[in-house]
């Protein structure tokens, strides 16, 4: 029996049509990651503030939100939003989503709610690190609860939690590879497509792995440098 020797062909996945596929997948990965990071930060901040308010329904909602989404698998949540959005979201929202790229929207929602639950806990821990008299002093000078958090508490909390926030951002970027399961043509999806057409899976997934690594290193370096130059001094 003649042994077939595997021949590596890196140009196959870096140039031509298959190279374009990988580039398109990279751009979509960056897009869905960027959108989800912004929305997760916004949602996570809101949930964290709700958790620390004195309104019991808001406390119960935020506690249930963080516990539910932190303790269920992301892949299950992706399928939940993809197959069950019609039963959960208002009809007007579903109609708008279907007019857009529904798979992309479902992936963004899943990544956002999952990551925001972790970000909310990071923000809450950052707020706990700030002396309570900061809030009391801000209220004493006439600021409302929301204004106190917006102008006094949250700016300091964000400075403290920069390192764990970097980890959450990187986790989101890596977790975005799971949206390929609902047909989002991200980098992982395109690597799988190249493998299907060329049978050069080692090359396609090695390139995809190195791209994910490069993205993670760039994000980590950028935020670390920002933290070093602009957020070095934490005042209480």
Buried (B, 14 or more C-beta within 10 A) or exposed (E): EEEEEEEEEEEBBBEEEBBEBBBBBBEBBBBBBEBBBEBBBEBBBBBBBBBBBEEEEBBEBBEEBBEEBEEEEBBEBBBBBBEEBEEEBEEEEBEEBEEEBBBBBBBBBBBBBBBBBBBBBBBBBBBEEBEEEBBEEBBEEEBEBEEBBBEBBBEBBBBBBBEBBBEBBBBBBBBBBBBBBBBBBBBBBBBBBBBEEBEBBEBBBBBBEEBBEEBBEEBBEEBEEEBEEEBEEEEE
